Amino acid sequence: MSRGIIAPEFEYQDGTLAVERVSLLELAEEYGTPLYVYSRGHLVRRYTELADAFREADPLICFSVKVNTNRALISTLAEQGAAADVVSGGELTRALQAGIPARRIVFAGVGKTAAEIDLALKEGILFFTVESEGELELVSRRARALGLRARIAPRVNPDVDPQTHRFISTGKLENKFGMDVERVRRLGAQMEQYPAVDLVGLHMHIGSQITTPDPYVLALQRMLPLAAELRGRLSSLEYLDVGGGMGIRYSPTDDELSAARLARAILPLVRESGLRLVIEPGRYIAGNCGLLLTRVLYVKENGARTFVIVDAGMTDLIRPPLYGAYHHILPVREVGEIIIGDVVGPVCETPDFFAAQRSLPAVRPGDLLAVMSAGAYGFVMSSNYNSRCRPAEVMVQGSSHRLVRRRESIADLTRLEL
Ligand code: LLP
C-alpha cells in the first residue's frame, strides 16, 4: 500500500503516525477508539490559503458548517474571520454559539420550516437562499407577521454537470435544488409583490468534490446575464454566492482543485458581475484536517479473502458505503509486510467497510489504523444504528490536544426515551 501522506500535518515521526506533534498512539491510549482527531493547524492553514487566493475580491467566506459542526472547529474558523453557511435551525444555532454573528450567516436548503425562518429572521441573518416560489411566499409572510425585513438570494439551478458522484451533484435540473434561470428571472420581476423582502443576492451551489473549475465557469456564464438584468431592476442586489464544492485529495496521488486555480478562473466573471463574492467552502477547509482512528479487533479469512475487522464502522464514517468513496488508510505504526484485504466494521450490514480488496499493512489485533480525510462529512453523518455510541472528538494544536466532544455512553443512547 502507499504510505503516502496527504497533508503535512499528518506524518510519521520515529515510525509512528502523528498529528502535528502528537502521536496517535498517545491519543488512542488517552481517549480510546474509535476516535476522531482534528488538526487545528491544518484547518487554519487551509482557511488562510483560501482567503489569500480570493483576497483581491474581498469575499465573504462562509464555512459550510454541515461538514463538521463541532464548536471547536467552527470557533477556530470564526477567529480567522470566517462567516457561515447553514442548512437548518440547528446549524444556525451552532454557528451563533461558536461566535459567528447572524449578519455573517447565510441559510440554504430546499425545505426550510416556518419555525426555522422565524428563528433566522429574528436573529437577523445576512440572507436566505430561497429555493422555490413557495418558500419565498412563506419567508414574505413570516417577515410581515414579525414586522421584520427579510433578505433573500434566489438559488439558481444553472443546469450544469459538476462531473462528480451523482449523489453529490446539485446543479442539474434533474436535482431538487434551486430554480431554473427563467423562473428566477420571473421572480425578480415580481419583487414588488413582496414588500417585506429584499432580493440582495443570487446563489448557486452545483455540487461537491468538484475537481475542475470548468463547471463553475459554465454556471457563472449562465448566471451573469440574469445578474445584469436584476441589477438594472433592483438596487438591493449586492451579492453573488457561488456556493462551495471544491474537491480535495483523498489519496496522495489525487489532484485537487486549488483555491488559486478556482480564483483565477472565476474572479474575472465575478468582477464582471459587479457584485460582492460569497463562497461556501466546506470540505476544502475541513476535509483533510481530520482522521478516524480505529483499532483492529480481529483478522480473519473467508475463502480467499482477508478481513481486517476494526472497532469503527459505517455508523462512524458512512462515506465509503454511501458514495463508494475512497479513504486512504494508514497504519499508526509502520508495518513492513503488505496484504490484500478488506477493512470492515462491526455493524451487521454487508456495506460496512472502509476499504475493499486493498493493499494494506499486515496488521494484527490491537494495532491502530487511521482512516484519513475524515474531517468533512465524517462525524456529522454518524448514527447510533446497532445502538453504537458515537466516537469522541479531539483537537490537536502543536504538541497539545484536548477533548472537544466526549464519547457517547450507553446511558446517552436511552436518555430521550419515555
Ligand atoms: N453550500 C451548500 C448550499 C451546500 O449544500 C454544500 C454541501 C456546501 C456549500 C459545501 O460543499 P463542499 O464545499 O463541502 O463541497 N455528504 C457528501 C457531500 C454533501 C454536500 C452537501 N452540500 C459527501 O460526504 O461527499
Residues whose N, C-alpha, C, O or C-beta is under 5 A from the ligand:
A	BS01	LLP	S64 A108 I168 H205 G207 S208 Q209 G243 G244 G245 M246 E280 P281 G282 R283 Y284 R319 Y377
